[in-house]
């Protein structure tokens, strides 16, 4: 899933769960959700492979964290532009 697809999914999910939300409110809720995910230092989603980071678990999990942080920050930027 791309950052654009994830941003759209979060907006739709908010609108489906809370019927009274308009589009801007759903976007605001999605931004809060993404900010909370970023605070937890996520490791997923990640496209990092063992071979990409030296094939040791020490580097693998750090690479996952970095990739996920980039992904979620991209999602947040997309939402903030809406």
N, C-alpha and C positions, 0 to 999 in steps of 0.2 A: 504494500500500500504506500502510495506517495504521500508527502506532507499535505498536498492539496486535497487528496482523497480523504485523508484522516480529518482535516479541518472540516470538510463538508459533512462527513459522517458525524462528528461531534455536534454540529449545529442541528442536523436532522434528529439525532438521538434526543437532544434537549427538547426540541419542539414536540416530538412524539411522547415523551414522558410527562412534560408539563404543557398541557394543551393551551394554557393561557399566555404562553410566551410569544411575543412577536419576534421577528427575525433579529433585530438588534439585541434584544434581551437574550436570545439563544446564543448569539455570538459572545456576549459578555460572560455568560455561564461557561461556554466552551473555553474562553481565555482563563477563567478561574480554574477550571479543571486541568488545563495544560500547565499552569503555574504550579499547581499542587503536584503534578507528576514530576515536573522538573526538580522540585524540592526534595523528592525521594531518591534522587540520583538513579534514574532508571537504567536498566541494562537492555531493555527490549523496546522497540524492535531493533534488530541489529543484523547487518549483512556481513559482519566480520567472521572470517574463517580462521581456523587454527593456523593455517599456513600463512595467512596475511600478517600475523603478528608474532612470529617466532616459534609457534607451536608449543608454547608452555602456558599453563593455566594462568600464571601470574600476568602475563601480557594479554592473554585472551580476554579475561574479564575486564581489564582496564580499557581495552579497545572497544568492547561492547558498550561500556559506559560512555565513552567518548562519542561513538556513533549514535547512540540513543539520544544523548544530550543534543547533538547537532540536529537530529530529526525533530525532536520536540520543540526546539527553538525555532526551527523552520515553520512548524505548525503554528506556533504562537505568532510569528511575524505575519503569516498569511491571515490569521484571524484579526490581528490588529489593523490590517489594511482594509478590512471590510467595513 
